[in-house]
């Protein structure tokens, strides 16, 4: 039984993998101030409610973009699973996965762990050139070759970041719920205008970027890309960017599971 954890800027997604399947999954708010003891209490309770025996967890694979939480998670997991013989904890970074994915950048350490994990997950999912779009606090595009090479990508503000800035800077604009879509492009109220602007606007931007990224990959020898979306807001924008071919909400957790298997088979 494997415990996989993806620590994002806004939310942390954790899950249990048995064999090749995610059998349990939790999504919690990321709090950089949480201590190891607080994390331990939280996960112990989550495991207890799911009737999972901590002693059956043989390993933890962790991906984090919040460095100040990594030590707390190490201590938490060491306490929770200390009774498991041969227990192992792996923290993903460019060096950890250097034999799995080749980073074709001058400074591989600059690439976030989550982006490498998504790239590996996408490669083993489709075995082709791929464009991975992660809709999180930031929206990231990651370009992966069919040889599992990380070619580069883009970073832009996520939907909630843009909406938060809009509400902060414009006093009369309210917070809105993007999960209830607008009925048409032209808004007839402040709320519908904001929804249309964000959803149709971001959709058009994402669609345009997909075409530009795809064109550049075609020109540099990486044609016919699979376009994969993941992340908390991916399902919201799916209908507004028709070039997205598939939605993989568990891409990061599955990628962590794949990395664990590959590291186990090639220690």
C-alpha positions in Angstrom: 0.0 0.0 0.0 1.4 3.3 -1.1 0.6 6.8 0.3 1.0 9.5 -2.3 0.9 13.3 -1.5 0.9 16.3 -3.8 1.4 19.5 -1.9 0.2 22.4 -3.9 0.1 26.1 -3.1 -3.7 26.1 -2.3 -4.6 22.5 -1.8 -2.9 19.3 -0.9 -4.2 16.1 -2.6 -3.3 12.8 -1.0 -4.3 9.3 -1.8 -3.8 5.6 -1.2 -2.6 3.4 -4.1 -3.0 -0.3 -4.0 -1.6 -2.1 -7.0 -2.3 0.4 -9.9 -5.5 1.8 -8.4 -6.2 4.9 -6.2 -8.5 3.4 -3.6 -8.8 6.5 -1.3 -8.3 10.2 -1.9 -8.4 13.4 0.2 -8.2 17.0 -0.8 -7.4 19.5 2.0 -6.4 23.1 2.2 -2.6 23.7 2.2 -1.5 25.5 5.4 2.3 26.2 5.4 2.2 26.8 9.2 1.0 23.3 10.1 3.3 21.3 12.3 4.2 17.6 12.1 2.0 16.9 15.0 -1.0 18.7 13.5 -0.5 16.9 10.2 -0.2 13.6 12.1 -3.5 14.1 13.9 -5.3 15.0 10.7 -4.0 12.1 8.6 -4.5 9.6 11.5 -8.1 10.7 11.7 -8.6 10.5 7.9 -7.0 7.0 7.9 -9.2 5.9 10.8 -12.4 7.2 9.2 -11.5 5.2 6.0 -10.6 2.2 8.2 -7.0 2.1 6.8 -4.3 0.4 8.9 -1.3 2.7 9.0 1.0 -0.3 9.5 0.1 -1.5 5.9 1.6 1.6 4.3 4.9 0.5 2.9 6.0 3.8 1.4 5.3 7.5 0.8 6.0 9.4 -2.3 5.8 13.2 -1.9 5.6 16.0 -4.4 5.7 19.6 -3.0 5.8 23.2 -4.2 5.7 24.4 -0.6 9.3 23.8 0.8 8.4 24.9 4.3 6.0 22.0 4.7 8.3 19.2 3.5 10.1 18.7 6.9 6.7 18.6 8.7 5.4 16.0 6.3 8.6 13.9 6.7 8.2 13.9 10.5 4.5 13.2 10.3 4.9 10.2 8.0 7.8 8.8 10.0 5.6 8.8 13.1 2.5 7.5 11.4 4.1 4.6 9.6 7.1 3.8 11.8 5.7 0.3 12.5 6.0 -0.8 8.9 9.1 -2.8 8.2 11.2 -1.4 5.4 9.1 1.8 5.2 10.5 4.3 2.6 9.8 8.0 2.0 10.7 9.5 -1.4 10.6 13.3 -2.0 10.4 14.1 -5.7 12.8 16.5 -7.3 14.7 16.7 -10.6 17.5 14.5 -9.2 15.1 11.8 -7.9 13.6 11.3 -11.3 16.7 12.0 -13.5 16.7 8.5 -14.8 13.0 8.6 -15.6 12.5 12.0 -17.3 15.2 14.0 -19.1 14.9 17.7 -18.4 16.0 19.6 -21.5 16.7 22.9 -19.7 19.8 24.7 -18.7 18.8 24.4 -15.0 16.7 21.3 -14.4 16.3 22.2 -10.7 14.0 25.1 -11.7 11.3 22.8 -12.8 8.7 22.2 -10.1 8.3 18.6 -8.8 4.6 18.6 -9.7 5.4 19.4 -13.3 7.9 16.6 -13.6 5.4 14.2 -12.0 2.7 15.3 -14.4 5.1 14.8 -17.3 6.0 11.3 -16.3 2.3 10.5 -15.7 1.3 11.8 -19.1 4.2 9.9 -20.8 3.2 6.6 -19.4 -0.5 7.4 -20.1 -0.2 8.1 -23.8 3.3 7.2 -24.9 3.4 10.1 -27.3 4.4 13.8 -27.5 2.2 15.6 -25.0 1.0 19.0 -23.8 0.0 18.8 -20.1 -2.1 21.7 -18.7 -2.4 21.9 -15.0 -5.2 24.2 -13.8 -4.1 25.0 -10.2 -3.2 28.2 -8.4 -1.1 28.8 -11.4 -1.9 27.4 -14.8 1.1 25.5 -16.2 1.7 24.1 -19.7 4.3 21.3 -19.8 5.7 19.9 -23.1 6.7 16.3 -23.0 8.3 14.3 -25.8 7.5 10.7 -26.7 10.9 9.8 -25.2 9.9 11.2 -21.9 11.8 14.4 -22.2 10.7 17.6 -20.5 11.0 20.3 -23.2 9.7 23.4 -21.3 6.4 25.1 -20.8 4.5 28.2 -19.7 3.2 29.6 -16.4 0.3 32.0 -16.0 -2.1 33.1 -13.2 -4.8 30.6 -12.3 -8.5 31.5 -12.4 -8.9 32.1 -8.7 -5.7 34.3 -8.6 -7.1 36.5 -11.4 -10.6 36.7 -9.8 -9.1 37.5 -6.4 -7.0 40.4 -7.9 -10.1 41.6 -9.8 -12.2 41.7 -6.6 -9.5 43.3 -4.6 -8.7 46.1 -7.1 -12.3 46.8 -8.1 -14.4 47.5 -4.9 -17.8 46.9 -6.5 -17.0 43.5 -8.1 -18.1 40.6 -6.0 -16.6 37.1 -5.5 -18.3 34.7 -7.9 -18.8 30.9 -8.3 -17.4 29.7 -11.6 -18.9 26.2 -11.2 -22.3 27.7 -12.3 -21.6 28.7 -16.0 -22.9 31.8 -17.8 -25.8 31.3 -20.2 -24.3 33.3 -23.0 -21.1 35.3 -23.8 -22.6 38.8 -23.3 -23.3 39.2 -19.6 -26.5 41.1 -18.6 -25.4 41.6 -14.9 -22.2 42.2 -13.1 -21.9 38.5 -12.0 -22.7 37.1 -15.5 -20.3 39.5 -17.1 -17.5 38.5 -14.8 -18.3 34.8 -15.4 -18.3 35.3 -19.1 -15.1 37.3 -19.0 -13.2 34.8 -17.0 -14.5 31.5 -18.5 -14.8 32.5 -22.2 -11.7 34.7 -21.8 -9.5 32.0 -20.2 -11.0 29.5 -22.6 -9.9 31.6 -25.6 -6.5 32.2 -24.1 -5.9 28.5 -23.3 -7.2 27.5 -26.8 -4.9 30.0 -28.4 -1.9 28.9 -26.4 -2.5 25.2 -27.2 -2.4 26.1 -30.9 0.8 28.1 -30.5 2.5 25.5 -28.4 1.5 22.7 -30.7 2.7 24.6 -33.8 6.1 25.2 -32.2 6.4 21.6 -31.1 5.5 20.5 -34.7 8.2 22.8 -36.1 10.9 21.4 -33.7 10.2 17.7 -34.3 7.5 16.8 -31.8 4.3 16.4 -33.8 0.9 15.0 -33.0 0.7 15.9 -29.3 -1.9 14.5 -26.8 -3.4 17.5 -25.0 -4.2 16.5 -21.3 -5.8 18.6 -18.6 -5.5 18.1 -14.9 -5.8 20.2 -11.7 -8.7 21.4 -9.5 -10.2 23.9 -12.1 -9.6 21.7 -15.2 -13.2 20.5 -15.4 -14.5 24.0 -15.2 -12.6 25.1 -18.3 -13.0 21.9 -20.3 -16.0 23.1 -22.3 -14.3 26.4 -23.2 -11.1 25.0 -24.7 -12.1 22.3 -27.2 -8.5 21.4 -28.1 -8.1 19.7 -24.7 -8.4 16.0 -25.6 -8.7 14.3 -22.2 -9.3 15.2 -18.6 -7.1 13.3 -16.1 -7.9 14.6 -12.6 -5.7 12.1 -10.9 -2.7 12.6 -13.2 -0.3 13.8 -10.4 -1.2 11.0 -8.0 -1.0 8.4 -10.7 2.4 9.9 -11.7 3.7 9.5 -8.2 2.6 5.9 -8.2 4.4 5.3 -11.5 7.6 6.9 -10.2 7.5 4.6 -7.2 7.1 1.5 -9.4 10.0 2.6 -11.6 12.3 3.4 -8.7 11.5 0.1 -7.1 12.3 -1.8 -10.3 15.5 0.2 -10.9 16.9 1.0 -7.4 
